[in-house]
């Protein structure tokens, strides 16, 4: 299963989540909580890489509608 970061429209707010896809590339689930970026001391480069990936994903993929994700597959993870 593949994943990326996507902005999701929840109706009353937008949030950045990890979104997971089926083999055909359709979004089937997303993390219950929005993305957070935390690391142990001395590993700030890992946070920087994750934030860079999240920004690229958010800029390159359209906003998803929460109610349309995973209707057949279950929704949030």
N, C-alpha and C positions, 0 to 999 in steps of 0.2 A: 504494500500500500504506500502510495506517495503522499506527501503533504507539502504545504507551504503556508505562509502567513497571508491572511486576507482581511480586509476590512469587511465587517458584517453589519448590516442595517438591522437593528432589533426593533424597529418601529418607533421607539422613543429615544433611542441613542445609537451611536455607531461605536464599534469597538474592534480592535485588532485581535484576531484569534489565529491559532493553528487550525488549518482545515485539512481534512483527510479525504482522499479520492479513491474511487473504485478502479478496477483495471481498465475501464473504458474512459477514465478521466473525469467522471462526474463527481461533484462534491457529495460526500455521504455523511460526514460528521464534522464537528468542530469542538474545540475544548470548551468546557463549561465556563471557565474564567478567562478573561482577556489575557493576552500575552504579558509576561513580566520578564525582566532581564536581571538576573541575580547571579553572582559568582562568588567563589571563595576569594579572599585577599590574594593578590598576586596573579589573578587570572582575568584581569580586565580586558585582555585581548579577545577572550572568548565572548564577552558581552559585546564588544565592539563588532565582532564578526556577525553575531546574531542580530544586532540592531541594523547593521548594513544590509543583511539578507531581508529582514522584515521591511525595511524602507523600500528596497528594490521591488519586493513582491507587492507592497501596497501601491506603489506607483505604476506597476506594469499590469496589474490585473484589476478588473472592474469590481466594484462593491457587490457583495452577495447579499441576498435577502434571507434572513434567518429562517423564516417559515418555509422557504423553498429548498433548504438543504436537507438531504436524507429523508425525504418523505417516505420512501419505500424502505430505507435502511436503518432508521432509528434516531437520527438527529445528533444530539450532543454526546460527547464522550467525557 
